[in-house]
């Protein structure tokens, strides 16, 4: 709800000075009781995080691929049983 109200307050008014390049964006947003948090990972953790992310995506891809082969095979077996009856 706050985001909607803020958008309505900023829409069509000169309060968009936060984003026109004059002054610090952080200071300007602070006047609206907003703030920005940045979180950085240490450079030494980069490849460990990349491998972890790769493993997650490979596992998800394997699950989706398995479902793509399992579901039609199951339906085919069901149709084969019905046609023999």
Backbone atoms as SQL, in Angstrom:
CREATE TABLE atoms (id INTEGER PRIMARY KEY, chain TEXT, resi INTEGER, resn TEXT, atom TEXT, x REAL, y REAL, z REAL);
INSERT INTO atoms VALUES
  (1, 'A', 1, 'UNK', 'N', 0.824, -1.190, 0.000),
  (2, 'A', 1, 'UNK', 'CA', 0.000, 0.000, 0.000),
  (3, 'A', 1, 'UNK', 'C', 0.865, 1.248, 0.000),
  (4, 'A', 2, 'UNK', 'N', 1.978, 1.213, 0.751),
  (5, 'A', 2, 'UNK', 'CA', 2.854, 2.374, 0.785),
  (6, 'A', 2, 'UNK', 'C', 3.410, 2.701, -0.598),
  (7, 'A', 3, 'UNK', 'N', 3.792, 1.646, -1.348),
  (8, 'A', 3, 'UNK', 'CA', 4.336, 1.866, -2.676),
  (9, 'A', 3, 'UNK', 'C', 3.327, 2.532, -3.592),
  (10, 'A', 4, 'UNK', 'N', 2.068, 2.137, -3.471),
  (11, 'A', 4, 'UNK', 'CA', 1.009, 2.734, -4.284),
  (12, 'A', 4, 'UNK', 'C', 0.831, 4.191, -3.906),
  (13, 'A', 5, 'UNK', 'N', 0.803, 4.468, -2.609),
  (14, 'A', 5, 'UNK', 'CA', 0.646, 5.855, -2.171),
  (15, 'A', 5, 'UNK', 'C', 1.825, 6.707, -2.612),
  (16, 'A', 6, 'UNK', 'N', 3.030, 6.163, -2.502),
  (17, 'A', 6, 'UNK', 'CA', 4.204, 6.911, -2.923),
  (18, 'A', 6, 'UNK', 'C', 4.151, 7.184, -4.421),
  (19, 'A', 7, 'UNK', 'N', 3.736, 6.180, -5.198),
  (20, 'A', 7, 'UNK', 'CA', 3.635, 6.381, -6.645),
  (21, 'A', 7, 'UNK', 'C', 2.601, 7.450, -6.960),
  (22, 'A', 8, 'UNK', 'N', 1.514, 7.466, -6.213),
  (23, 'A', 8, 'UNK', 'CA', 0.495, 8.483, -6.449),
  (24, 'A', 8, 'UNK', 'C', 1.007, 9.859, -6.053),
  (25, 'A', 9, 'UNK', 'N', 1.781, 9.936, -5.002),
  (26, 'A', 9, 'UNK', 'CA', 2.328, 11.215, -4.574),
  (27, 'A', 9, 'UNK', 'C', 3.335, 11.736, -5.582),
  (28, 'A', 10, 'UNK', 'N', 4.140, 10.846, -6.152),
  (29, 'A', 10, 'UNK', 'CA', 5.191, 11.268, -7.065),
  (30, 'A', 10, 'UNK', 'C', 4.689, 11.476, -8.487),
  (31, 'A', 11, 'UNK', 'N', 3.605, 10.816, -8.846),
  (32, 'A', 11, 'UNK', 'CA', 3.128, 10.838, -10.223),
  (33, 'A', 11, 'UNK', 'C', 2.683, 12.242, -10.625),
  (34, 'A', 12, 'UNK', 'N', 3.323, 12.773, -11.664),
  (35, 'A', 12, 'UNK', 'CA', 2.921, 14.050, -12.228),
  (36, 'A', 12, 'UNK', 'C', 3.347, 15.262, -11.435),
  (37, 'A', 13, 'UNK', 'N', 4.196, 15.107, -10.445),
  (38, 'A', 13, 'UNK', 'CA', 4.642, 16.250, -9.655),
  (39, 'A', 13, 'UNK', 'C', 6.143, 16.413, -9.796),
  (40, 'A', 14, 'UNK', 'N', 6.637, 17.505, -9.279),
  (41, 'A', 14, 'UNK', 'CA', 8.064, 17.775, -9.378),
  (42, 'A', 14, 'UNK', 'C', 8.857, 17.048, -8.306),
  (43, 'A', 15, 'UNK', 'N', 8.212, 16.155, -7.551),
  (44, 'A', 15, 'UNK', 'CA', 8.913, 15.401, -6.517),
  (45, 'A', 15, 'UNK', 'C', 9.832, 14.337, -7.103),
  (46, 'A', 16, 'UNK', 'N', 9.884, 14.234, -8.396),
  (47, 'A', 16, 'UNK', 'CA', 10.749, 13.250, -9.038),
  (48, 'A', 16, 'UNK', 'C', 12.201, 13.718, -9.090),
  (49, 'A', 17, 'UNK', 'N', 12.541, 14.762, -8.345),
  (50, 'A', 17, 'UNK', 'CA', 13.902, 15.266, -8.348),
  (51, 'A', 17, 'UNK', 'C', 14.893, 14.237, -7.816),
  (52, 'A', 18, 'UNK', 'N', 14.411, 13.202, -7.147),
  (53, 'A', 18, 'UNK', 'CA', 15.301, 12.139, -6.673),
  (54, 'A', 18, 'UNK', 'C', 15.992, 11.440, -7.839),
  (55, 'A', 19, 'UNK', 'N', 15.344, 11.416, -8.966),
  (56, 'A', 19, 'UNK', 'CA', 15.832, 10.629, -10.091),
  (57, 'A', 19, 'UNK', 'C', 16.280, 11.472, -11.268),
  (58, 'A', 20, 'UNK', 'N', 16.449, 12.765, -11.067),
  (59, 'A', 20, 'UNK', 'CA', 16.878, 13.625, -12.171),
  (60, 'A', 20, 'UNK', 'C', 18.367, 13.891, -12.155),
  (61, 'A', 21, 'UNK', 'N', 19.081, 13.352, -11.169),
  (62, 'A', 21, 'UNK', 'CA', 20.527, 13.496, -11.145),
  (63, 'A', 21, 'UNK', 'C', 21.011, 14.620, -10.250),
  (64, 'A', 22, 'UNK', 'N', 20.121, 15.406, -9.663),
  (65, 'A', 22, 'UNK', 'CA', 20.558, 16.481, -8.787),
  (66, 'A', 22, 'UNK', 'C', 20.556, 15.978, -7.345),
  (67, 'A', 23, 'UNK', 'N', 21.713, 15.895, -6.731),
  (68, 'A', 23, 'UNK', 'CA', 21.822, 15.443, -5.353),
  (69, 'A', 23, 'UNK', 'C', 21.913, 13.936, -5.244),
  (70, 'A', 24, 'UNK', 'N', 21.985, 13.475, -4.016),
  (71, 'A', 24, 'UNK', 'CA', 22.104, 12.048, -3.741),
  (72, 'A', 24, 'UNK', 'C', 20.723, 11.400, -3.728),
  (73, 'A', 25, 'UNK', 'N', 20.614, 10.287, -4.425),
  (74, 'A', 25, 'UNK', 'CA', 19.346, 9.559, -4.447),
  (75, 'A', 25, 'UNK', 'C', 19.014, 9.050, -3.048),
  (76, 'A', 26, 'UNK', 'N', 20.019, 8.574, -2.326),
  (77, 'A', 26, 'UNK', 'CA', 19.793, 8.074, -0.972),
  (78, 'A', 26, 'UNK', 'C', 19.255, 9.143, -0.041),
  (79, 'A', 27, 'UNK', 'N', 19.815, 10.355, -0.109),
  (80, 'A', 27, 'UNK', 'CA', 19.328, 11.449, 0.731),
  (81, 'A', 27, 'UNK', 'C', 17.908, 11.833, 0.360),
  (82, 'A', 28, 'UNK', 'N', 17.638, 11.839, -0.928),
  (83, 'A', 28, 'UNK', 'CA', 16.302, 12.205, -1.385),
  (84, 'A', 28, 'UNK', 'C', 15.275, 11.171, -0.943),
  (85, 'A', 29, 'UNK', 'N', 15.614, 9.893, -1.085),
  (86, 'A', 29, 'UNK', 'CA', 14.690, 8.846, -0.657),
  (87, 'A', 29, 'UNK', 'C', 14.504, 8.864, 0.857),
  (88, 'A', 30, 'UNK', 'N', 15.534, 9.257, 1.590),
  (89, 'A', 30, 'UNK', 'CA', 15.423, 9.344, 3.049),
  (90, 'A', 30, 'UNK', 'C', 14.386, 10.380, 3.453),
  (91, 'A', 31, 'UNK', 'N', 14.221, 11.423, 2.644),
  (92, 'A', 31, 'UNK', 'CA', 13.202, 12.415, 2.964),
  (93, 'A', 31, 'UNK', 'C', 11.788, 11.841, 2.854),
  (94, 'A', 32, 'UNK', 'N', 11.636, 10.727, 2.137),
  (95, 'A', 32, 'UNK', 'CA', 10.358, 10.026, 2.041),
  (96, 'A', 32, 'UNK', 'C', 10.304, 8.830, 2.985),
  (97, 'A', 33, 'UNK', 'N', 11.280, 8.743, 3.892),
  (98, 'A', 33, 'UNK', 'CA', 11.415, 7.628, 4.836),
  (99, 'A', 33, 'UNK', 'C', 11.609, 6.295, 4.114),
  (100, 'A', 34, 'UNK', 'N', 12.357, 6.347, 3.029),
  (101, 'A', 34, 'UNK', 'CA', 12.735, 5.150, 2.282),
  (102, 'A', 34, 'UNK', 'C', 14.239, 4.987, 2.360),
  (103, 'A', 35, 'UNK', 'N', 14.734, 3.773, 2.189),
  (104, 'A', 35, 'UNK', 'CA', 16.166, 3.548, 2.172),
  (105, 'A', 35, 'UNK', 'C', 16.484, 2.398, 1.238),
  (106, 'A', 36, 'UNK', 'N', 17.745, 2.308, 0.883),
  (107, 'A', 36, 'UNK', 'CA', 18.217, 1.262, -0.015),
  (108, 'A', 36, 'UNK', 'C', 19.299, 0.482, 0.719),
  (109, 'A', 37, 'UNK', 'N', 19.177, -0.828, 0.752),
  (110, 'A', 37, 'UNK', 'CA', 20.185, -1.687, 1.362),
  (111, 'A', 37, 'UNK', 'C', 20.889, -2.463, 0.270),
  (112, 'A', 38, 'UNK', 'N', 22.195, -2.497, 0.347),
  (113, 'A', 38, 'UNK', 'CA', 23.003, -3.280, -0.577),
  (114, 'A', 38, 'UNK', 'C', 23.672, -4.387, 0.201),
  (115, 'A', 39, 'UNK', 'N', 23.641, -5.582, -0.338),
  (116, 'A', 39, 'UNK', 'CA', 24.328, -6.707, 0.274),
  (117, 'A', 39, 'UNK', 'C', 25.242, -7.306, -0.776),
  (118, 'A', 40, 'UNK', 'N', 26.507, -7.369, -0.449),
  (119, 'A', 40, 'UNK', 'CA', 27.494, -7.931, -1.362),
  (120, 'A', 40, 'UNK', 'C', 28.048, -9.214, -0.772),
  (121, 'A', 41, 'UNK', 'N', 28.308, -10.172, -1.632),
  (122, 'A', 41, 'UNK', 'CA', 28.967, -11.392, -1.214),
  (123, 'A', 41, 'UNK', 'C', 30.476, -11.199, -1.386),
  (124, 'A', 42, 'UNK', 'N', 31.270, -11.787, -0.514),
  (125, 'A', 42, 'UNK', 'CA', 32.723, -11.664, -0.661),
  (126, 'A', 42, 'UNK', 'C', 33.182, -12.285, -1.979),
  (127, 'A', 43, 'UNK', 'N', 34.192, -11.697, -2.617),
  (128, 'A', 43, 'UNK', 'CA', 34.656, -12.233, -3.908),
  (129, 'A', 43, 'UNK', 'C', 35.091, -13.690, -3.838),
  (130, 'A', 44, 'UNK', 'N', 35.578, -14.133, -2.689),
  (131, 'A', 44, 'UNK', 'CA', 36.020, -15.520, -2.562),
  (132, 'A', 44, 'UNK', 'C', 34.876, -16.520, -2.627),
  (133, 'A', 45, 'UNK', 'N', 33.659, -16.068, -2.405),
  (134, 'A', 45, 'UNK', 'CA', 32.495, -16.959, -2.443),
  (135, 'A', 45, 'UNK', 'C', 31.849, -17.033, -3.821),
  (136, 'A', 46, 'UNK', 'N', 32.382, -16.303, -4.796),
  (137, 'A', 46, 'UNK', 'CA', 31.724, -16.211, -6.100),
  (138, 'A', 46, 'UNK', 'C', 31.527, -17.577, -6.741),
  (139, 'A', 47, 'UNK', 'N', 32.615, -18.353, -6.885),
  (140, 'A', 47, 'UNK', 'CA', 32.491, -19.622, -7.599),
  (141, 'A', 47, 'UNK', 'C', 31.699, -20.644, -6.814),
  (142, 'A', 48, 'UNK', 'N', 31.790, -20.607, -5.487),
  (143, 'A', 48, 'UNK', 'CA', 30.983, -21.532, -4.683),
  (144, 'A', 48, 'UNK', 'C', 29.500, -21.250, -4.907),
  (145, 'A', 49, 'UNK', 'N', 29.121, -19.987, -4.936),
  (146, 'A', 49, 'UNK', 'CA', 27.721, -19.634, -5.192),
  (147, 'A', 49, 'UNK', 'C', 27.303, -19.986, -6.612),
  (148, 'A', 50, 'UNK', 'N', 28.206, -19.802, -7.574),
  (149, 'A', 50, 'UNK', 'CA', 27.891, -20.153, -8.959),
  (150, 'A', 50, 'UNK', 'C', 27.640, -21.651, -9.101),
  (151, 'A', 51, 'UNK', 'N', 28.473, -22.475, -8.450),
  (152, 'A', 51, 'UNK', 'CA', 28.284, -23.920, -8.530),
  (153, 'A', 51, 'UNK', 'C', 27.006, -24.348, -7.825),
  (154, 'A', 52, 'UNK', 'N', 26.698, -23.712, -6.718),
  (155, 'A', 52, 'UNK', 'CA', 25.456, -24.026, -6.002),
  (156, 'A', 52, 'UNK', 'C', 24.245, -23.679, -6.868),
  (157, 'A', 53, 'UNK', 'N', 24.277, -22.514, -7.487),
  (158, 'A', 53, 'UNK', 'CA', 23.186, -22.101, -8.365),
  (159, 'A', 53, 'UNK', 'C', 23.067, -23.036, -9.569),
  (160, 'A', 54, 'UNK', 'N', 24.195, -23.421, -10.136),
  (161, 'A', 54, 'UNK', 'CA', 24.187, -24.345, -11.272),
  (162, 'A', 54, 'UNK', 'C', 23.578, -25.683, -10.866),
  (163, 'A', 55, 'UNK', 'N', 23.931, -26.172, -9.676),
  (164, 'A', 55, 'UNK', 'CA', 23.366, -27.426, -9.191),
  (165, 'A', 55, 'UNK', 'C', 21.858, -27.348, -9.017),
  (166, 'A', 56, 'UNK', 'N', 21.389, -26.224, -8.501),
  (167, 'A', 56, 'UNK', 'CA', 19.942, -26.048, -8.323),
  (168, 'A', 56, 'UNK', 'C', 19.233, -26.069, -9.667),
  (169, 'A', 57, 'UNK', 'N', 19.769, -25.333, -10.646),
  (170, 'A', 57, 'UNK', 'CA', 19.133, -25.302, -11.969),
  (171, 'A', 57, 'UNK', 'C', 19.211, -26.655, -12.670),
  (172, 'A', 58, 'UNK', 'N', 20.303, -27.377, -12.508),
  (173, 'A', 58, 'UNK', 'CA', 20.399, -28.709, -13.117),
  (174, 'A', 58, 'UNK', 'C', 19.404, -29.677, -12.474),
  (175, 'A', 59, 'UNK', 'N', 19.249, -29.581, -11.163),
  (176, 'A', 59, 'UNK', 'CA', 18.279, -30.447, -10.484),
  (177, 'A', 59, 'UNK', 'C', 16.859, -30.136, -10.946),
  (178, 'A', 60, 'UNK', 'N', 16.531, -28.854, -11.062),
  (179, 'A', 60, 'UNK', 'CA', 15.200, -28.483, -11.558),
  (180, 'A', 60, 'UNK', 'C', 14.994, -28.944, -12.999),
  (181, 'A', 61, 'UNK', 'N', 16.022, -28.805, -13.818),
  (182, 'A', 61, 'UNK', 'CA', 15.912, -29.252, -15.208),
  (183, 'A', 61, 'UNK', 'C', 15.715, -30.763, -15.273),
  (184, 'A', 62, 'UNK', 'N', 16.400, -31.506, -14.406),
  (185, 'A', 62, 'UNK', 'CA', 16.235, -32.966, -14.380),
  (186, 'A', 62, 'UNK', 'C', 14.817, -33.345, -13.949),
  (187, 'A', 63, 'UNK', 'N', 14.279, -32.631, -12.965),
  (188, 'A', 63, 'UNK', 'CA', 12.913, -32.908, -12.530),
  (189, 'A', 63, 'UNK', 'C', 11.900, -32.641, -13.637),
  (190, 'A', 64, 'UNK', 'N', 12.049, -31.521, -14.313),
  (191, 'A', 64, 'UNK', 'CA', 11.114, -31.178, -15.392),
  (192, 'A', 64, 'UNK', 'C', 11.265, -32.165, -16.548),
  (193, 'A', 65, 'UNK', 'N', 12.504, -32.509, -16.893),
  (194, 'A', 65, 'UNK', 'CA', 12.725, -33.478, -17.973),
  (195, 'A', 65, 'UNK', 'C', 12.139, -34.837, -17.618),
  (196, 'A', 66, 'UNK', 'N', 12.340, -35.247, -16.378),
  (197, 'A', 66, 'UNK', 'CA', 11.760, -36.527, -15.941),
  (198, 'A', 66, 'UNK', 'C', 10.252, -36.517, -16.025),
  (199, 'A', 67, 'UNK', 'N', 9.634, -35.411, -15.625),
  (200, 'A', 67, 'UNK', 'CA', 8.178, -35.308, -15.709),
  (201, 'A', 67, 'UNK', 'C', 7.715, -35.351, -17.159),
  (202, 'A', 68, 'UNK', 'N', 8.495, -34.770, -18.056),
  (203, 'A', 68, 'UNK', 'CA', 8.120, -34.760, -19.474),
  (204, 'A', 68, 'UNK', 'C', 8.164, -36.161, -20.079),
  (205, 'A', 69, 'UNK', 'N', 9.029, -37.037, -19.573),
  (206, 'A', 69, 'UNK', 'CA', 9.090, -38.399, -20.082),
  (207, 'A', 69, 'UNK', 'C', 8.161, -39.332, -19.320),
  (208, 'A', 70, 'UNK', 'N', 8.012, -39.117, -18.014),
  (209, 'A', 70, 'UNK', 'CA', 7.207, -40.001, -17.188),
  (210, 'A', 70, 'UNK', 'C', 5.722, -39.865, -17.483),
  (211, 'A', 71, 'UNK', 'N', 5.246, -38.643, -17.613),
  (212, 'A', 71, 'UNK', 'CA', 3.808, -38.413, -17.796),
  (213, 'A', 71, 'UNK', 'C', 3.274, -39.030, -19.101),
  (214, 'A', 72, 'UNK', 'N', 3.905, -38.770, -20.245),
  (215, 'A', 72, 'UNK', 'CA', 3.391, -39.406, -21.477),
  (216, 'A', 72, 'UNK', 'C', 3.519, -40.934, -21.448),
  (217, 'A', 73, 'UNK', 'N', 4.586, -41.458, -20.843),
  (218, 'A', 73, 'UNK', 'CA', 4.743, -42.916, -20.776),
  (219, 'A', 73, 'UNK', 'C', 3.631, -43.516, -19.930),
  (220, 'A', 74, 'UNK', 'N', 3.283, -42.852, -18.847),
  (221, 'A', 74, 'UNK', 'CA', 2.202, -43.328, -17.986),
  (222, 'A', 74, 'UNK', 'C', 0.866, -43.295, -18.741),
  (223, 'A', 75, 'UNK', 'N', 0.620, -42.226, -19.477),
  (224, 'A', 75, 'UNK', 'CA', -0.618, -42.124, -20.247),
  (225, 'A', 75, 'UNK', 'C', -0.654, -43.181, -21.345),
  (226, 'A', 76, 'UNK', 'N', 0.491, -43.452, -21.966),
  (227, 'A', 76, 'UNK', 'CA', 0.554, -44.461, -23.020),
  (228, 'A', 76, 'UNK', 'C', 0.238, -45.850, -22.450),
  (229, 'A', 77, 'UNK', 'N', 0.782, -46.163, -21.263),
  (230, 'A', 77, 'UNK', 'CA', 0.488, -47.458, -20.640),
  (231, 'A', 77, 'UNK', 'C', -0.996, -47.572, -20.304),
  (232, 'A', 78, 'UNK', 'N', -1.574, -46.473, -19.839),
  (233, 'A', 78, 'UNK', 'CA', -2.997, -46.492, -19.495),
  (234, 'A', 78, 'UNK', 'C', -3.842, -46.730, -20.750),
  (235, 'A', 79, 'UNK', 'N', -3.492, -46.089, -21.858),
  (236, 'A', 79, 'UNK', 'CA', -4.234, -46.276, -23.101),
  (237, 'A', 79, 'UNK', 'C', -4.066, -47.702, -23.627),
  (238, 'A', 80, 'UNK', 'N', -2.866, -48.264, -23.449),
  (239, 'A', 80, 'UNK', 'CA', -2.616, -49.632, -23.908),
  (240, 'A', 80, 'UNK', 'C', -3.481, -50.624, -23.119),
  (241, 'A', 81, 'UNK', 'N', -3.633, -50.390, -21.815),
  (242, 'A', 81, 'UNK', 'CA', -4.469, -51.271, -21.011),
  (243, 'A', 81, 'UNK', 'C', -5.937, -51.173, -21.403),
  (244, 'A', 82, 'UNK', 'N', -6.394, -49.986, -21.713),
  (245, 'A', 82, 'UNK', 'CA', -7.795, -49.775, -22.097),
  (246, 'A', 82, 'UNK', 'C', -8.073, -50.418, -23.451),
  (247, 'A', 83, 'UNK', 'N', -7.131, -50.311, -24.407),
  (248, 'A', 83, 'UNK', 'CA', -7.371, -50.851, -25.736),
  (249, 'A', 83, 'UNK', 'C', -7.353, -52.371, -25.749),
  (250, 'A', 84, 'UNK', 'N', -6.669, -53.013, -24.783),
  (251, 'A', 84, 'UNK', 'CA', -6.646, -54.475, -24.709),
  (252, 'A', 84, 'UNK', 'C', -7.873, -55.032, -24.012),
  (253, 'A', 85, 'UNK', 'N', -8.583, -54.222, -23.313),
  (254, 'A', 85, 'UNK', 'CA', -9.737, -54.722, -22.537),
  (255, 'A', 85, 'UNK', 'C', -10.966, -54.893, -23.360);
